[in-house]
Amino acid sequence: MSEWSVTEPRKLTFDERVRELHVRIVNGTVNVVGTDEGSARLEVTQIEGPPLAVTQQGGTLTVAYDDLPWKGFLKWLDRKGWRRSAVVSLAVPAGTGVEVGVVGATAVLSGLEGRAEVKGVTGDTTLVRLTGPVRADTVSGNVEAQALSGDLRFNSVSGDLTVVEAGSSVKADSVSGSMIVDIDPTGRPTDVNLTSVSGEIAIRLPQPVDAEVEANTASGTVSNAFEDLRVSGQWGAKRITGRLGSGNGSLKATTVSGSIALLRRPPAEDEPWDVEPEDFGPEDSGPEDSGPEDSGPEDIRTENIHPVSEETATEGDNSGSGPGDGPSDAPADGTTDKKVL
């Protein structure tokens, strides 16, 4: 086993093959990028507080504090131990399995093909171009991801989830965090299951798509852009149900008091996904208002989603307006503080 104690900015190169990477830090930043090189590189550009212990044994590279274990990581509440910080960057072979734990730090993972697991207490996480399975657990940190082709599992208390071009399988649970998921299937049946207590849920699906759909909210509003789906319930609980395509896949979304929006992903990907507040209003939320000119996949932001009002979520009504409805200057009802861009 090789060991290093890092107390100041330093660069290290590891010639022995790295198959597993474990990183655990408090405050600061962790950057992990997958490369085509056979060796791994570490650069610590800033460090304050106790030293970082770097060890390499049996193909496993660990960069962590000795008093910060992976087991029970999200329950680590030693406030005195929070008085430390480090900025750590690592380049590892793309197939490396990665485990990253951050207490108050920001984590960025990109270009990885192996398994990736991230645990965060208050730090935010960014995931880009990951092809292996991904699991992210946070307390209050947000997770933003783009171009994920593997399965995604997300659990959070109050952190938000935003995914652009997610793979076929996404399963997420949150208490109060919002979820915005843009599905870009990779040939496998769609398997989406999102659950929240008070968070809002927005899902954009491609055309065509094959899935059995069941979306429920106990007291929130709903918006639906698919004529093959049915919105039922006028007061209180509301549901969006039906089959898209052959129904081989599955889409389930459940929230108690949050709103639910099902959006259409256009075939052309030239325009940004730009949904204005009036697009969720009673007069403009029908299936014909969801053409390619209104949306695209490049960017998603979580501000000001305005679902249709409760009056539009009636039995047998798909989205609160028919194809022949004319324009209206009336403001949308049931607005929230979320926007999808």
N, C-alpha and C positions, 0 to 999 in steps of 0.2 A: 504494500500500500504506500502511495506517495501522499505527502501532506505539506500544506503551506498555510501560514498564518498571515493574512493580509491586513496590514494596519495603515497603509497609505496607498495612493494611486499606483497601480501596477498592471503589467501585462504578462499573461502566461500562455504558453502553447503546450498542448498535450498530444504527443505523438501516438500514444496508445489509443486504440479504437474506443470511442465512446458510444455506448448503446443506450444508456439511460442517463438522464440529467435531472438532478434534484436541486432546486433553488428555494431558499427561504430567507426573506429579508424583512426588515421593519423600516418603513418610510424610504423614500427615494424612488428608484426606477429599475425595472428589470427588462432588458431587451434580449430576446432569443430569436435567432434567425437560422433557418436551415440552409445548408450549402451543399455543393457537390464534392467538397473536399473530404478527405478521409480523416483529417485531424480536427481537433477542436481548439478554439481560442477563447480566452477570457480577458476582458479588460475592465478594471475597476477605476473609474475616473474620479469618483468622490467617495469618501468614507469618513464618518464621524462616529465616535463611540467605540464599543468593543470591537476587536478584530473579527474578520470573516474567516471561518475555517474552510479551507479548500482541500478536498480529499479525492483521490482517484483509486478505485479498487475494483477489480473484476469487471471492467467495462462500465462502471458507474461513476460518474463525476458529480460531486456534491459541493455546492457553494451555499453555506448557511451559517447561522449563529449556533453555537453549541447548546444554548439554553432554549432554542426554539424548535421543538420536535414537530414532525409532520402529523403524528397521531394527536387528535384533539386540537388541531391547528386553529380552527375557528373559535375555540373557547379560550384562547390564550389571552388573558386579561391582566397580565403583569404590566401595569401602567409605568412603573419605573423602567421596565425593559424597552418602552417605546422611545426612550431618549437616545436614538441612534438613527443613522441614515446611511445609505449607500446607493451609488449609481453603478449598475452592473450590466455589461453587455457580453453576450456569448454567441459565438458562431459554432454550430455543431452539424454533423452529417444529417441530411434531411430526414433519414429514417429513424432518428433517435427518439426514444420515448421520453416525454418531458413532463415533470411535475414542478409546478411553480406555486409557492405560497407567499402572499404579500399581506402584511398587516395594514399598513397605511400607504403602501407604495403603489405605483402604477406598473402594470405588466403589459408588455407588447410581445406577441408571438406571431411569427410569419414564416411562410415557406416550409412548413414542417409536414412530413408524410406519416410519421408515427403517431402513436397515442399521445394526446395532450390533456393534462389535467391542471386546472387552476383553482386555487382556493384564495379568497380575498375577504378581509374583514371590512375595511372602508375604502380600499384602493380600487380604481377602475381598471378594466381589462379590455384590451383591443386584440382581436384575432383576425388574421388576414391570410388567405390562401392556405388553409389547412386541409389536407386530404384524408387524414386519419380520424378516428373517433375523438370527440372532444367532450369533456365534462367541465363545467364551471359552477362552483359553489361560492356564493357571496353572502355577506350579511347585509351591507348597505351599498356595496360597490356596484357600479353599472358595468354591463358587458356590451361591447359593440363588436360586431363581426361582419366580415365580408368574404364572399367566395369560399364557403365551406362545402366540401363535397362529402364529408363523412357524417356520421350520426352526431347530433348535438344533444347533450343533456344539460339542463340548467336548473339550479335551485337557488332561491334567494328569499330574504325576508322583505327588504324594501328596495333592492336594486332593480333597475330597468334592464330589459333585454331588447337590443336592436340588431337585427340580422338582415343583411342584403345578400341575396343569392345563396340562400341556405340549401342544404342537400335535401334529400327526400324525407329524412327522419329527424324530427325535432320534438323533444319532450321537455316541457318547462313547467316549473311550479314556483309561485311567488305569493307572498301575503299581500303586499301593497304595491309591488312594482308593476309597471306597465310593460307590455310586450308588443313589439312590432316585428313581424316576420315576413320576409319576401321569399317565397319558395321558388327554387329553380331546380326541378328534379333531374336526376342523373340516369334516368331509365328504369329506376326501381319504383314500385308503388309508393305513393305518398303516404307517410305515416306521421301525422302531426297531432300532438295532444298538449294543449296549453290550459293551465289552471291557475286562477288567481282569486283572491278574496275581494279586494277592492280596486285592483289595477285594471286598466283598460287594455283591450286586446284588439289588434289590427292584423289581419292576415291577407297577403296578396298572393293570388294563385294564378298560374299560367293558363293559357288557353291553347290547346285543350288540356284538360286534367281529368283523371279518373279518381273519384273519391266518394265515399259515403260521408255526408256532412251532418254534424249535429253540434250546434252552438247554442248555449244557454246562458241567460243572465237573469237573476232574480229580481233586480230592480233597476238595472241600467237600460240604455237604449240600444237599438241595433240598426245596422245599415248593411244592405245586401246588394251586390252588383250583378248577381246571376239570376237570369229568368227561370232557370230550372230548379231553383231552390225556393222554399216557401217559408214565409215569416208568419208565425202564429203567436197569439197572445196580445191582448190590448191593454190590460192593466196588470201591473206587477210583472210576473215572470213572462219572458219572451223567448222564443226559440226560432232558430233557422235550421231547417232540415231539408233533406233531399239527396238526390244522386247526381253527380257530375260525371259525364262520360259513362264508362262501363261500371264505375263504382268499385274498382279493384282496390283502391287505397282507402285510407281513413283520415278524416279530419274532425277532431273534437276540440271544442273551446268552451270553457266554463268559467264564469266569474259571478260573484254574488251581487256586488253593487256597481261594478264597472261596465263600460260600454263595449260592444263588440262590432267590428266592421269587417266585412268580407269584400275585398277589392279584386278587380280583374287585372292581371298582368298582361299587357298587350304583346302581340307577337313581335312587333318592331320595338327595338330597344334604343331608339334615337333620342327620345325625350326624357327628361327627369321625371321622377314620380312626384308630381306636384298636385296635391289635392287641396283646394281652397276650402274655406269654411262653408261657402254656399254649396259646394259639391255634395255635402252631407245633408243639405236641407231637404224639406218635404217636396219641393218642386223640381229638384235637380238630381235626385239620388236614384233614378231608375236605371235599368240596364243599358239604355241607349246612351247614357251620359258617361260611359266608362270606356270610350274608344281609345285608340292608340295616341290620339292627339293630346290626351289629358294626363298621361302618365308614362313613366319609364323607370328603370331599375337602379339608376346610378346612386341615388342618395336618399336616405331616410332620416328624418329628424322627428323627435317626439314633442311636438308643440301643437296645441289647438286642434285636436280631432273633434269634429262636430258631427256626431251621428244624427240620424233622423229623429224627429220628435216621437213621443209615445203615440200621438195620434196616427202616425203613418204606419206603425207596426201592428196592423190589424190582421185578422184571420184571412189567409189566402192572398195577402199582399206581399209582393216580393221586395219592394223597396220604398214604398210610400208614394209612388207616382207611376202613371202609365206612360206608354210611349207617346201618346198624343197630348200629354199635358203641355201647356204653354209655359213660357217663362214667368216668373213672379219676382217682385221686388220685396216680398216679405222676408224678414230674417228667419234663419233656421231656429227651431226650438231645440231644447235639450242639449245645449252646447256644453262642452267640457273644455279643459285647458290643454288639449293635446292637438298637435298638427302633424300630419304626415307630409314630408316633402321629398 
